[in-house]
Amino acid sequence: MMTINFYVIDSSSLIELNRRYPIDVFPTLWKNMDKLIEKGFLISHKEVLKEISVMDDSLKKWAKKQKKFFKELDETQMEIVRQILVKYPSLAKSDSETAAADPFVIALAVEMGSSSQQTLYPTIKGRIIVTEEKLRGNKVKIPFVCKDYNIECINIIEMCRVEGWKF
């Protein structure tokens, strides 16, 4: 059986990636990201696009070109966001500049796990959220909520390792 990972990436990872590994210096890394996006294995939410569009940099320019990457909010996600915020209201009250998209990123990953997609070959679909946030006690951040939904969280470097990328 083949394992395919589906990644939902948070603003924090895109911002960190751009800060430490800029597009003009690490073009192969960004091309690898583009390939995952093209295959539909790396996605994000439109709320993430809103957060990164505040800045005027190469990340914003790159993001604007990504037509398949940023997913629209749908009814199912909206219901999942409501459920998340009822259970974790402080997730919406974070002091972080890039926290508004957090419940939407999680909802997108939850929705992916509940949709049954038919494929030509047997697969095990791993849902993984890519974020730079860390699990710290009971602090309500993406990793804390993901634990409750049984969704794995990794950072951007770990995603590169899982994908076997070497630079």
KOLTIKOL-499739 format. One line per field, with one value per residue (C-alpha): residue in three letters; x, y, z. Coordinates in Angstrom, 2 decimals. Example, Ala and Ser with C-alpha at 12.3 -4.5 7.8 and 13.67 -1.06 7.14 Angstrom:
! KOLTIKOL-499739
residu [ALA_SER] $
x [12.30_13.67] $
y [-4.50_-1.06] $
z [7.80_7.14] $
END
This chain:
! KOLTIKOL-499739
residu [MET_MET_THR_ILE_ASN_PHE_TYR_VAL_ILE_ASP_SER_SER_SER_LEU_ILE_GLU_LEU_ASN_ARG_ARG_TYR_PRO_ILE_ASP_VAL_PHE_PRO_THR_LEU_TRP_LYS_ASN_MET_ASP_LYS_LEU_ILE_GLU_LYS_GLY_PHE_LEU_ILE_SER_HIS_LYS_GLU_VAL_LEU_LYS_GLU_ILE_SER_VAL_MET_ASP_ASP_SER_LEU_LYS_LYS_TRP_ALA_LYS_LYS_GLN_LYS_LYS_PHE_PHE_LYS_GLU_LEU_ASP_GLU_THR_GLN_MET_GLU_ILE_VAL_ARG_GLN_ILE_LEU_VAL_LYS_TYR_PRO_SER_LEU_ALA_LYS_SER_ASP_SER_GLU_THR_ALA_ALA_ALA_ASP_PRO_PHE_VAL_ILE_ALA_LEU_ALA_VAL_GLU_MET_GLY_SER_SER_SER_GLN_GLN_THR_LEU_TYR_PRO_THR_ILE_LYS_GLY_ARG_ILE_ILE_VAL_THR_GLU_GLU_LYS_LEU_ARG_GLY_ASN_LYS_VAL_LYS_ILE_PRO_PHE_VAL_CYS_LYS_ASP_TYR_ASN_ILE_GLU_CYS_ILE_ASN_ILE_ILE_GLU_MET_CYS_ARG_VAL_GLU_GLY_TRP_LYS_PHE] $
x [0.00_1.19_1.14_0.22_0.44_-1.88_-0.51_-2.45_-0.01_-0.43_0.65_3.42_5.19_4.91_6.23_9.08_9.92_10.10_12.14_14.75_14.68_13.71_12.50_15.40_18.04_16.29_14.36_14.47_12.70_9.93_9.67_9.20_6.40_4.85_4.91_3.08_0.52_0.06_-0.62_-3.08_-1.00_-0.23_-3.07_-3.94_-6.97_-8.00_-7.74_-4.00_-3.75_-5.38_-2.79_0.25_-1.11_-0.69_3.03_4.46_7.17_8.11_5.83_2.82_3.81_4.30_0.97_-0.97_0.19_-1.05_-4.48_-4.94_-3.37_-5.77_-9.14_-12.41_-14.54_-17.45_-20.46_-18.78_-15.70_-17.84_-19.64_-16.30_-14.95_-18.04_-17.50_-13.80_-14.53_-17.26_-14.78_-11.71_-12.93_-9.47_-8.19_-9.92_-8.55_-4.87_-2.49_-0.61_-0.81_-1.22_-3.82_-7.09_-6.71_-5.95_-9.48_-9.90_-6.63_-7.74_-11.24_-9.75_-7.71_-10.70_-12.83_-10.16_-10.30_-14.05_-14.32_-14.08_-12.22_-11.94_-8.53_-7.13_-4.83_-5.06_-3.67_-3.35_-4.00_-2.14_-3.51_-0.76_-0.90_2.33_2.80_5.61_3.45_4.55_2.56_3.12_1.10_-2.54_-1.95_-4.63_-2.73_-3.01_-1.07_-3.22_-6.49_-5.08_-4.31_-8.03_-8.83_-6.05_-4.28_-0.50_1.35_4.87_6.96_8.19_11.61_9.96_7.75_10.91_12.30_9.08_9.10_12.78_13.90_17.63_19.28] $
y [0.00_3.47_6.26_9.73_12.66_15.61_18.76_21.81_24.63_27.49_31.12_30.72_28.09_30.08_33.19_31.25_29.54_32.88_34.47_31.70_30.23_33.05_32.18_33.91_31.99_28.57_28.20_24.37_24.28_26.50_24.45_21.35_23.18_24.10_20.41_19.35_22.09_21.04_17.43_18.66_17.31_20.73_23.14_26.06_28.19_31.57_32.96_32.20_34.14_37.13_36.97_36.76_39.38_42.02_42.00_43.27_40.77_37.84_35.52_37.65_37.64_33.86_33.31_35.41_33.04_29.91_29.19_25.65_26.28_28.40_26.75_28.62_28.33_25.94_25.01_21.93_23.88_26.65_24.11_22.59_26.08_26.71_23.42_24.20_27.69_26.42_23.96_26.26_29.89_31.21_29.97_32.99_35.37_34.76_37.70_36.53_38.50_35.26_33.45_34.40_31.57_28.89_27.46_27.47_25.58_22.96_22.76_22.15_19.23_17.82_18.06_16.25_13.37_13.05_13.13_9.80_10.14_7.27_6.64_4.21_2.55_1.85_4.65_5.60_9.29_11.10_14.49_16.68_20.32_22.20_24.95_26.52_26.57_24.19_22.17_23.95_22.53_23.51_26.62_26.58_26.69_24.60_21.58_21.46_21.42_18.96_16.52_16.42_15.76_13.19_15.28_15.26_18.59_19.15_22.17_23.10_21.44_18.20_18.33_18.59_15.54_13.52_14.37_13.38_16.77_17.51_20.77] $
z [0.00_-0.84_1.73_0.59_2.95_2.57_4.16_5.29_5.90_8.34_7.91_10.46_8.34_5.12_6.84_8.46_5.18_3.39_6.18_6.46_2.93_0.54_-2.93_-4.71_-2.70_-2.39_-5.66_-5.59_-2.22_-3.55_-6.76_-4.61_-2.78_-6.14_-7.19_-4.02_-4.63_-8.25_-7.16_-4.54_-1.63_-0.13_0.50_2.69_3.44_1.99_5.53_5.41_2.15_3.89_6.68_4.42_2.02_4.71_3.99_0.74_-0.03_-2.25_-0.26_-1.13_-4.81_-4.76_-2.98_-5.48_-8.27_-6.47_-7.95_-6.55_-3.14_-1.10_-0.51_-0.13_2.98_2.52_4.66_6.14_7.19_8.66_10.85_11.92_12.74_14.88_16.75_17.27_18.61_20.94_22.43_22.20_22.23_23.10_19.73_18.18_20.81_20.30_20.60_17.51_14.27_12.34_14.45_12.72_10.22_12.83_13.21_9.41_8.89_11.41_9.89_6.46_7.81_9.70_6.56_4.54_6.97_6.72_2.92_1.17_-2.10_-4.54_-6.05_-8.61_-6.10_-2.40_-0.27_3.34_3.50_6.23_7.22_8.55_9.55_8.96_11.53_13.49_16.61_19.36_21.87_25.20_28.06_27.81_25.73_23.03_19.76_16.60_17.98_21.13_19.16_16.61_19.40_20.15_16.46_16.04_13.40_13.24_13.41_12.09_11.21_7.74_8.16_9.28_6.16_4.04_5.84_5.41_1.69_1.44_0.14_0.39_-0.61] $
END
